């Protein structure tokens, strides 16, 4: 039986004990009907898993003992940064969740000229906290022991102006691009699963636009920043579909798929 995985934002010491986070504890106690002695897996983002066991369940409060640790590396060999224009509704939650499952290393939420969503500083910081919680939950589910970095949303042009230094390919996905992903793959070298290219690419950055696409001046800013325009086929994809499709394509080409 698969053990429940729990993220703990604290130092984990074998032989010690921890109080589980309120939301997780409530779910374990009220939904999963957890009992004293049941085993769990604990992790705190340092790349290790700790064997644990529930010690006490008091209402919605749950404590656990911390056992031995083991290093478990489930990270992709390709460090992908996803520059994602924030869509309306809860679609950013979906993108963060699926991108985390697909092994993205960093998510940079941005606001572009055609973005429907507008966030002030306080709202942007609050959203970042929420999206980090979504990423934590995704890591608990998918088995990752390191959390992706989730940055605070910022204007797209601000980000491009401050991110000129980057190693590895930078790709902006644009429906009207004449260069399609299949052709762009030639510029990335041989697939990572070939013996000839095991260490050819270690980092990549991809950018996905808002519902209405990037404005012409934004695409020019991408060009100046060193991004190449790439398409994902003849159909126009929703922003959340484009993000997942681009990540799967890049992981399959150069990562761990």
N, C-alpha and C positions, 0 to 999 in steps of 0.2 A: 504494500500500500504506500502511495506517495505521501511523504510527510509534509505538513504545513510549514511553509517558509515565512519567517517573520523578520522584517528589517528593524534593527535597533540603532537609534542614533546615539550611540554611546560606546565606550570601550567595553569589549567583552573579554572577561578573564576566566579561563577554565577553573572550575571549582567555586566560582562566585554565583551570584543570582541577579536577576533583572526584573523590573516591572515592565510588562508589555505595554505598548502604546495604547491609549484609550480606545480608539476605533478598532484596532486589531483585537484587543482584549474583549471588547463587547461582541465582536463577531464570533470569536472562539467560544465565548461563554453562552451566548444566546442562540446562535445559529448552528454552530457545530457541536454544541453541548459537550465541550471539552471537559475532561476530568483529570484529577491529579494523577501523575504518572505517565500521561500520554507524551510521546516523543514529538519534538518539533525541530526544525532547523533554524538557527539564528544566523544573521549576517549583518555587518555594519558598513559595508561598502569598501572594505580594505582588501577584498579579493579572497577572503577565507569564508568557509562555512563552519559553524559550531554546532555540534550535537547538543541538544537541550531537552529538557523534560519539564512539563508543567508541574509546579509545586503546589500552588493554591489557586482556587477559584472562589472569589468572594463577590457575589453580585456580578458587576461588570469589570471587576478588577482581577487581573490574572498575573501571577508571577511565575518565573521559570528559572530552573538551575541551568548553568552554563557548563557544558562538557568540553571534550577535546575538540580541537579545530583541525581542519585540513584545507590546503590550498586547492581551489577549484577554479580553473581558468576557462570561462565561457565567453571571453571577449573576442571580437573579430580582430584579425590581423590588420584590417583596414580601418583606420580611425576616420569615421565620416562625420563631418559637421553639416547639419541640415539648417539652412537659412530659410525659414518658413514665414511667409506673410500670414498674419493671424486672420483666419476666416471667422465669419460670424457664427453665432450659436455655440454648440458644444463640439464642433468639428475639430477644434484644436486639441481637445482632450483625446479624441480618436487618433489624431496624428501623433501626439506625444506617446500614447500607449503603444501604437503599432511600431513607431520608429524605435522605441526602446526595445521591444521584442525582436526587432530586426537588427539590433546591435549598434545603433547609432551612438557615437561617443559624445556628441554635443548638439544641442538644439538652440538656435538663435532666432527667437521670434522677432519679426520686424513689421513695421507699418509703412506701407507704400502709398503712393499718390492715389491709387484706386481702391485702397483698402476701405471696406465698409466700417470696420471696427476702428474706434478711436479711444485711446487710453491715456489718462493723465498719469503722473508719476506714481501716485498712490495706487491707482487701479492696476498699473503695470506691475508693481511690486507684489500686490495681492494675487494677481494672476500667476506670477512666477512661483509663488508659494504653492498655489493650487496645482499647477502643472508638475511641480516637483513631487507632490503627493501622488499624482497619477503615475509618474515614472517609477516611484517606489513600489506601488502596487503592481505595476507591470514586471518589475524585477523579481518581486516575490513569486509571481506566476511563472515567468519564463526561465528562472534559474540563474539569472545574472547575479554576480556578487559584487559588481561595481556599478554605481549609478551614473547615468549620463549627466553631463553638465547642462542645466537648464538656465539660460540667461534671462535677464529682464528685458521685456520688449522695448525696442528703440526704433527711431526712424530709419528706414532703409539706407538713405543717403549718408546718415551719420555712420552707420556700420561700414559701408563701403569705403568711406573716407578714412576710417581708422584701421582697416584690415588689409592694407596693401601687402604686408609681409605674410606670405603663405607658401608653404612647400606642397607640391602635389597638384593634381588637376583641380581647376575650379570650373564648375559647369552650371549655367543657368538654363533651366528648362523652359522653353518658349514654344508654344504650339506652331507658330509660323516659321520656325527655323527650318532652313533647307538641309541642315546637317542632322541626321537622325541618329539615335543611340547606337544602332548597329554599325554605322560608319564611324561614329566617334570612338567606338571601342578599339578601332585600329590604332588610334593615338595613345591608347592606354597600354599598348604592348600585349604580350601573350596573356591568356587567362591565368589567374593565380594558381589554379589547380594543375597547371603544366609545370613540369620540373624545371623549365628554363626561366621561369619568372617568379620564383617563390618570394623574392624580396624586392620586386620592381617598384611597387607603389605602397607606401605605408600610410598615406593620408590623402583625403579628398574632401572637397567642399561642394555641396550642391545647393542651388537656390530655386525655390518654388514660389510662383507668383500668387496674387490674390484672385478673387472670383473674376475680375475684369481683365486680368493680365497686367504685365508691367507696362508703364508708359515709355514712350520712345526715349526720353531723356534718362530714364532709369536704366534702360538697356545699354545706352551709351556709357553710363557710369559703371555698369558691370564690365563693359569692354575695357575701359580704362583701368579697372581694378584687376584685370587679367582673367576674367571669366570668358569661356567659350559658350556660344548659344547652341543648345542641343534640343531636338524634338523627340517626342515619345510615340511617334507614329502618326497616321493620318487623322486620327480622331482627337477632338478637344476633350481633355479629361478635367474632372473637377479637381480643385486644388488638393483635397485629401487623397484622391486617387493617384494624382501625379506624384505626390510625395512618396507614397508606398511603392508605386511602380518604379520610380527612380532608385529608391533604396534597394529594392530586390534586384534590379538590373545591375547596379554597381557591386552589390555583395556577390552576386553570381559571377560577375566578371573578374573581380579583384579581391573579394573577401573570403567568407567561409561557407558559401553555399555551393 
